[in-house]
Amino acid sequence: MESSSSKMNSAPKSIEKEEYMFDLEPDNKFKQILPTIPIKKGSWSLDFYQYEGFWYPFSHLPGMLFAQEHFKPQPNQVILSSFPKCGTTWLKALAFAIMTRSYESEPTNPLLSRLSHDCVPFIEFNIRSSQQRLSLDVPLVSTHIPYTSLPKSIINSSSKIVYLCRDPKDVFVSIWEFYNRNITRLFESELGSKLGSELEITREKDVLEEDVLESFCQGLLSCGPFWDHILGYWRASLESPERILFIKYEDLTNETVYWVKKLAQFIGYPFSLEEEDQGMVQKIIDLCSFENMSNLEVNKNGAVTLEVGIKKDEVYKYELKNNLYFRKGKVGDWKNHLTPAMAIRIDQITEKKLSSYGLTWNV
């Protein structure tokens, strides 16, 4: 099999490239389904819309529907998938570094000057910085879309899928921190004038409350329910292990060398013996480590813009500080936030929904 040096002889060019979804009219499908789908209010007084068994904020639906209809994978495409706040930033950095490692030591390495979300685009929305967008000559994209809602073009292709999941207790805490510290402010500043009284943003909470846990357990958050999202990819990985690599965040943390090598092999960029002898695996791990990435200037003080929607004049934009993607990255941090009763409730749902399929967490 080819090594990365023969596949990638130079860094991706920094060129402006128009995204496929932002110049076209909304699909009729979106207009047709919107009046028919269930709506529920979750935490932070946000409305969530149920589509194909999963819940989404209103602004996330058009891009996802558009991706279902129009996304076409490149040859040898790799799809990085995860539920939100499961380690997506880390997985993107690792996969991108593996694919582009022929220039890993160069100061122009994009990961040194860009958030990994700016290097590996989502298929259902855009996260962009003020820099010129990287060209898409690296066959790597990402998504939070559940397996059963992936574009048929992906399901029917030979594209490899890498799915990263995490202990739901840590996911819950990470989601709460992200929404509570960031998204509420963005809705107040960005959507208040657009949606008026339709959104009633609550004040930030310093302590996890039962209503937040209830929303999580009911699946009332983007791409929820969490357990159904995981189960879709888990079952698909059991049926097609040659196409879908299922990784637990905890395993990636505790056995990083093993899983980085396995990831490289799976996506078609295996490390040669010479590369291993030269310490290339560890170099990539060090480059993408939480300690290194969180201390880069771009990730301490930079910002990106999240764009959701499919028409240029109807795109919601939220500015996010890059450091919001680097909270702690620790396994088991939930112990510092959840009451015993909260942890037990989440564990009980996990046991009920996943254990019969052989999927458990012992952390």
RAQUIGI-V321811 format. One record per helix or strand of 2 or more residues. SS is the DSSP state (@ for helix, = for strand). FROM is the first residue (numbers start at 1). LEN is the number of residues. If there is no record, write none. Layout:
ss=(SS | SS)
from=(FROM | FROM)
len=(LEN | LEN)
//
This chain:
ss=(@ | @ | = | @ | = | = | @ | = | @ | @ | @ | @ | = | = | @ | @ | = | @ | @ | @ | = | @ | @ | @ | @ | @ | @ | = | @ | = | @ | @ | @)
from=(4 | 28 | 39 | 43 | 47 | 54 | 58 | 78 | 88 | 101 | 110 | 116 | 126 | 140 | 147 | 152 | 160 | 168 | 210 | 226 | 244 | 249 | 256 | 273 | 280 | 290 | 297 | 303 | 312 | 316 | 322 | 333 | 340)
len=(4 | 7 | 3 | 3 | 5 | 4 | 13 | 5 | 12 | 3 | 3 | 4 | 3 | 4 | 3 | 4 | 6 | 31 | 9 | 14 | 5 | 6 | 11 | 5 | 8 | 6 | 5 | 6 | 3 | 6 | 4 | 4 | 18)
//
